[in-house]
Amino acid sequence: MTFKIPFNKPFIVGKELFNIAQAVLTNAHLAGDGHYTRLCQKWLENHLACRKALLTHSCTAALEMAAILCDISHGDEILMPSYTFVSTANAFVLRGGVPVFIDIRPDTLNMDETKIDTAITSRTKAIVPVHYAGNPCAMDEIMEIAKQHGLFVIEDAAQALLSTYKGRYLGTIGDFGAISFHETKNIISGEGGALLINGERFMERAEIIWEKGTNRKQFFRGEVDKYTWVDIGSSFLPGEMTAAFLLVQLELAQQINGRRKEIFQRYETALQPLANAGKIQLPAFNPKIGIHNGHLFYLLTHTPEDRSRLIKHLKDSGIYAIFHYIPLHSSPAGKKFGRIDGPLPHTESISERLVRLPLFYEMTDAEVESVVNAIELFFKKR
Ligand SMILES: *Cc1c(COP(=O)(O)O)cnc(C)c1O
């Protein structure tokens, strides 16, 4: 089925396609770690004030690299929200780790930092805060708990490029940050991602794991006279076509996020009367703590039935709205590989009532209005 207003739409903002031609014709370099890869990494390091960035072929790959760098092994426990994408957990399960799912806060939909302490056991190795919708987790509290217990912190900042927490960019606060450039995110390259490495002690090993377990990067820098297999690793680099495309979007990131924030604000303003009338609940962001990047706009209905009916009503109006996350603890793989720490009432209630509205860079004001009108009509009839 095609929709009049899709949920998401990939886009170009400038010379992405020209850059791809440059990579082939001028640079004659299509494998990874070339000119464009290095420029993208430099951009991330400079603009996020991060020590080291490595481009990956996905955020999933960046999380997998982080799990290797933390030496996650059989039976290690990793604390994370259940309300997240599967890669947050899979990356650690692949190393034999056990995800321990913690409830979310009903206001930010992020991991509840007050529930972390009691979930820690002698096997706990890491905490993975997920910045849902580019809204920051309570990083001061999380970093303090991690410090007390000697735990790694890996920020799943897939949705959070250029969002901030108390003036710092998300992904640069924990030991690692994982960013996504998937076509559904703000800044895109089809598939794509980056690992931000914030601790000096991980930098050399990160390059080795990234380069398939070899010391090829040291070889290219002339630090060793031949390169060889020195550690575990895999193929985590994207090709230069991906990086060539991505660089243009990174350079226009403020403009792209700016438009997304405008769309977000239009939704927020237009839907406020329905929220005031108690018919829906809107996202809660605290501008004193963090600035979000306009990644996604959601609303909460009162009941799961209302959610299904609203999504169906929008679909009948040619608008593609979607739900977000079947909680991992209730999924077949989540039950097999992970466990919960106590009940997760907010995760269960919110995941059944959340609707994500269409939001993409090229969405017009008229399209936003159509979505708002369709939502208003739905609640008028009820
Ligand atoms: C999109 C997303 C991912 C996965 O990103 P990919 O680049 O598609 O691998 C991981 N975690 C969260 C929270 C995401 O939203």
The ligand as an ORCA input file, in Angstrom:
! r2SCAN-3c Opt
* xyz 0 1
  C      18.095      2.717     14.857
  C      18.526      2.223     16.173
  C      19.539      1.266     16.310
  C      20.153      0.555     15.135
  O      20.736      1.385     14.202
  P      21.297      0.766     12.827
  O      22.160      1.837     12.276
  O      20.098      0.473     11.976
  O      22.056     -0.480     13.153
  C      19.960      0.923     17.581
  N      19.400      1.474     18.673
  C      18.397      2.368     18.595
  C      17.838      2.964     19.840
  C      17.925      2.762     17.344
  O      16.926      3.652     17.271
*
